[in-house]
């Protein structure tokens, strides 16, 4: 009996190994994917989601955000997705975003390096999806270099030209690759990153995508958002908001007919860039508020942050009109997802300028009233 025990153990071990092999090689269900990550990071957790793309552009097929612990330098994400490729990137708190990558059905194995300043994602050529190969072509044509130069530049004119160059590269790729989802994802990502501002170059390129891509929800929702941002006006726009007493009110720019210019300022209480800009308004608001200028700040703070919203306004001395768009419902309908977003408008709702900084706003007011 003693001699047979090791052989039985060996048989059991072989059986268990076979089971493990079968389970690992088990084919995923249609429209399901898994991403196996080897992560070179200090953090103990990793998030994966579709970069700057807002949830409103995505259908309900898959989870918006994946988050899990890093165990022995590895992590395993698994979920469902639409039939077309999906763009993801990784986020580590305090480290920022990785480079983008594209996932189709099946298993993708990759390495992400957050100890490198470029936060590179490496996928072996044999393991690349077709979409990833197309993205690599775009990067080799200069996309990554343009984006890096943009982030490093301190000159507005240079940054503007770099965006034109980047957008031309993406839209030209559509012309030569009408069946590729890569430029569509990049357009949606950039649209959000630039404050959901209308992009004529993107708009004119949409009809170059194949009919199959144009049938997807991803395309349809972006097409609508782009058209809406082109035609955006606050004329007759009724926003259902709450005042400082949390009473529901309907706001329209025409309600302020006694002024000449209104700054509509969309923000939230934990937005550091928002607070920086707002602190600069205080210096000239007192000068021009009785001459025909008004500020209306609309916060997108969530229900749990209402007390924070109120205390921020009081403690900072923001003595102009404030409304709460609780949980950002009305703001998202305006395709505003980047903060701060500001519009200088007339009481008739005509937009004069968008995202004007405090310095240029004061210069404009000085020219109008002094």
Helices and strands as residue ranges (DSSP letters): H 2-25, E 32-40, E 45-49, G 55-57, E 65-69, E 74-80, E 86-92, E 96-97, E 101-103, E 106-113, E 121-122, G 125-127, H 130-140, H 143-152, H 156-176, H 182-193, H 200-205, G 206-208, H 211-214, H 217-230, E 239-242, E 248-251, G 253-256, E 261-267, H 272-288, E 293-299, G 303-305, H 306-316, E 321-324, G 326-328, H 329-333, E 341-345, E 351-354, H 358-369
